[in-house]
């Protein structure tokens, strides 16, 4: 399975850890044509959007935990 397919599967499965790792480890030697580059750009954008949503959700959860801790004090 090539990098593009792995990233597509990770995005579809909402696997944020895999998406992050694939974005960090972009195989530049495999991205030779303009079509490959444009496809990679689109997939990376989708992956970043997914990571941002996950980050926002984690921030909400952390705030809820902090409020619960404050309430219990």
N, C-alpha and C positions, 0 to 999 in steps of 0.2 A: 504494500500500500504506500503510495507516495504522500508527500507532505500535504498537498492540497486535500487529498481524501481524508487523511488523519484529522486535519483541522476541521473539515466539514462534519465529520462524525463527532468530534469533541463538542462542537457548537450545538449540534442537534441533541446530544446527550446532556447538555448543560454541564459539562465537565470543566469547571473553571480552572482547575489545576493543570489539566492537559492542554487547554487552550493557551494558558499563560506560558507553559513550557514550549509549546510549538511556536508561539509568537517570538519568544526570546531566541529560540534556536532556528531561525529561518535559514534554510539551505540555499544560500545565495547562488551557488554553482548550478542549481537546478532551475533557476529563474532566468532564462535566457531570452525568451521571446516577449514581445509586448503583451501578448495574450496572457502569458504566465504571470507577468508583473501586475497586470490589471486584475486578474483573478486573485492573486495574493493580496493586493490592496483591498479588495472588497471583503475577502475573508478576514483579514486583520481588522478591518473596521468593525465587522460584526462581532469579532471576538472581543475587541476593546469595549464595545457597547455592553456586551454580556458581563465583562469584568466590572464595568462601572455600576451596572445594576446590582451585581453581587456586593460590591463595596458599599453602596447605599443601604442595602438590606442589612449588612453587618453593622453599619453605623446606627441604624434604627434599633437593632437588637442590643447593642452596647448601651445606648441611651436608656432603654427600658430596664436593663440590668442595673444601671447606676441609680435610676429612680427607685427601683425596688429596694436596693441596698440602703438608700437614704431614708426610705419609708420605714425600714426595719430598725434603723438606728434610734 
